Amino acid sequence: MKYKLFYFILSMVIILPGIYFLLTSGLKLGIDFTGGALLEYKFEKEVQSDELRNIVSTQGVEVGRISTSSEGTYIIRTKPLEAEKINLIKNKLTEKYENVEERRVEFIGPVIGNELKTKALIALGVMSAVIVLYIALSFRKVPKPASSLRFGVAAILALLHDVLLVIGIFAILGHFWGVEVDTLFVTAILTIIGFSVHDTIVVFDRIRENLLKHINKNFTEVANISIIQTLGRSLNTSLTVVFVLLALLLFGGETIRWFVVALLIGIISGTYSSIFNATALLVWWEEKLGH
């Protein structure tokens, strides 16, 4: 913990470029948020999502996410389309796969997109508030002068570090490579929040236990002991998730590629921030205000 200032500076250096591009360029929003067309087709032959994407893209159509609703049935989300273009897509798919049944053609308006953005922000806000309350209540018996509220606020600030890092990186990816964010990205952010808080609570819970065991030591010493005791568990838990995500990134296909990338960045950042941000911030706060 004597290097906590270095950790704070490192975190700022990592997230500031992303924040800059987030403020100047913003995120490149996908069809789920901006509106577009939803096309559903049923195929008798076996179809690969990547091959389906290529066929539709070659017709000058900007394709968003492709998903399956049932066996042999695919849902394609695209930018707004005219009726002629939809008919052209159907003809091209029929040429390639012969019997193709058009199940559904719907148009997603920007109003629905705005509603999704609003609900996503509300979900993040509610989750943050609940986490602070949960940690404050769970750690209410922490020995004084330590404060349970500080545990909760430190966890949220570390969580914000992880969220800002992922969003900032996707702002950079959107600016330079046109990577879009959709509802899967929101799902990834919510998953990252849960994982980050889980990792932080493991460290904080050990700090709480050690404060009772080592009453003759100061808060910084107890924090160091707790980090050493939980470091192996944190790394092992995170690495098992990282290995699975790497496998998905390599073999999962284009449909979930950026979803997996977001999770990978968030899981690695969450493991780092639990120790080097949340705990370091808590120690700094206790040193300044805890006595």
N, C-alpha and C positions, 0 to 999 in steps of 0.2 A: 504493500500500500504506500510505501514511500515514493513510488513512481507514479502516483495517481495523476499528477499534473501532466505528465507525459501522455498518459492514456487519454485525458481530456483533449489535449492538443491533437493527438492522432485521430481521434474520432471526428473532430471538427474538420481536419484536413480531408478526411474521407467523404464526409457528407456535404461539404460546402459546394463542390462543383455541381453535384446533383441538384442542390437547392437553387443554384444560379440558373441552371437550364429549366428547372421547374417553374421559376418565376418569370423567366424571359420567353420560353417556348411552350411551357406547359406539357401535359401528357397528350400523346396522340390517341384520341379516343376511338374505340372500335365501334362496330355497328350497333352493339347493345346499347350504347350511350347516344349515338348520333342519329340512329334510325336507319332503315334500309329494308331489304326484302328477305323473307324466309321461304325457302323452297324445300319441299319434302318429296323425295322420290323413293319408290320401292323397286329393287332390282332382283331379277331371278338368278343372275350370275353373281359370282363372288366379286366384290368391289373393294379396292384399297382406297382409303381416304386421300392419300397423297396423289394417287392417280386421278381421282375424282376432282381434286383441287386443280390439278394441271389442266384438265379438259375445260373446266369452267373458266379458268384464268386466261386461257388462250383465246377466248371469245371477247377479250377486253373487259372482263368483269372483275372488280376488286372483291376477292373472297375473304370473308372473316373466318369464323369458326365452323368446322364441319363436325357433326356429332351423329350418333346412331340413336334412334328411338326404339327400334326392335330389330329382329334379325332381317338383314337385307334392306332395311329402310334407313335412309340418311337424310339429315336436315342440314341444309346449306344456308349460311347467312352471308348476304352480300350487301354491297352499297345499293342505294335506290336504283331500280331497274325499270325500263319501259316494257310494255307487253311484247314487243317485237324481239327484244333481247331474251326474254323468258322463253319464248317459243324457239328461238335459236338454240338456247341451252338444251331444251328438251330434245330437239332434233339431233344435236350432236351426241347426247347421251344415248339416244336410241340407236344411232349408227354404231356406236361403240359396244353397247351392251344388249342390243336388240329389244327385248321386252322390258320397257321401263314404264312404270305407273306413276303418274303425277298425283301425289296424295294431297298436297296442300300448297297454296301460294298465298302468303300473307305479307302485309307491309307494316313495318314497325316505324311509327312516327317518332319525331324528336321529343314529343311530350313524354312518352314512355321512357325515353333515354334520360331526360331530366329527372323523372321520378326515381329511376334507378340510382342516379348520382346522389340525390337527396337521401334516399334510404341507406345507401352505403355510408355516407357521412354520419347519419344518425346511429347506425350500427357501431361504428368506430367510437363515437362519443359515449354511447351507453355502456359499451364494453369497458372503456377506460374508467368510467365512474364506478362501475360495479367492482372492478379489480381493486381500486383504491379502497373502497369500503370493505371488501373482503379481507384484504391484507391488514388494514387497520384493526378490524375486529379480531382476526386470527392472532395478531401479534400484540393484543392489548395488555397481556400480562408480561411483556418484556420488561426486564429490570430497569428502573430509572437510573440515570437521567435519559436513557434511550427512549425514543418516542415511536410508537407503532405507526403514527401518521407519516413519519419520515420514511419508514420502510415502504409504505404504499406509494408515496410520491416518487421515491427513488426508482421503484419498479416501473412506474409509468414513464418517467423520463428516459429510462433505458429502452423501454418499449418504443417510445417515439423515435429514438435513435435508429432502431431497426426499421421502423416503417418509413422514416425519411430517407434512409439509405436505399431501400428497395425502390421507393417511388422516384427518388432522384436518379438512380441508375436507369430506370425505365424512361425517364424524361430525356436522358442523354441518348438512349437507344432509339427513342422515337424521333429525336431531332436529327440524328445522323443516319439511321438505318430504317426509319419508318416503322418501327415496332409499335403496334397498337395495344392498348389495354382494353379488356372486356370484363364480363362478370367473373370469369375464371381468375382474373387478376385480383379482384376484390376478395374472392374465396382464398387466394394465396395469402393476401394481407391478413385476413382474419385468422388463418391457420398459423401464420408467423407470430401474431400477437399471443395466441394461446401457448405456443411453444416457448416463446421468449419469457413469458411470465412464469411458466412452469419451471424453467431452468433457474430463474432468479429466486423463486420461492424456495427451491432446494437449498441454495446457498444461504438465504436469509434465515431459514428454519434452523440450519446448523449454527448460525451466528447466535440465534436466540438460545439454543441449548447450551452453547459454550459460554454465554454470558452468565449463566447460572453455575456452570462448573468452574469457571476461572474468574471468580469475583475479585481476585487480587491483580488481575491484568487489566490494562486499559482497552478501550474499544478497538483501536487499531490492531493490537496484538491478537485479540480474539478474532477479528476479521481475517487476519492472515492465517491463523490456525484453521478456521472454518473453510477457507478457500482451498488449502492444501488437502483437507479431508474430503472435499467434494469434487476436486478437480478431475480425478479419474472417472468418477461416475458421469460427470457432465460431458467429458470428451467421448467416453464410450457410447453414451446415449446418442449424442449428436452424430458421431461417425457412422453408426448403424443406419441412421436416417439418410445421411449424405450418400452412402454407398447405394442405397435403394434409389435415390433421386438421380444419381449418376447413371445407373442402369436405365432408368426411364428416359433420361435425356438422350442416351445413345440409341435406344431401341424403341422408344415410345411413339415416334413419328412426329410430324410437324404440328398436328392438332394441339398437343399439350406441351409443346416445346417451351414456350415462354412462361407457361404456368409453372413448369418444373424449374426453369431458371430463376423465377421469382422466389420459389420455395428454397432453392439452394442458397441464394444470397441471404435470405432471411434467417435460415437455420444457422448458417455459419456466423452471421452477425449477432444472432440471439445468444449463441454460446459465448461469443466474445464479450458482448455487452453485459451479460449477467455477472461476470467477474470484474471486468475492467471499466465498466461504466456504472452499473447499479451499485455494486459493493463499494467502489471507489467514491462515488457520490455520497453514499450513506456515511462512509468513514469521514469524508471531508465535512459533511453537515454536522455530524456528532462532535467532531473536534472543535468546530466553530461555535455551535449553539448548545451542545449537549451538557455543558458544565456551568 
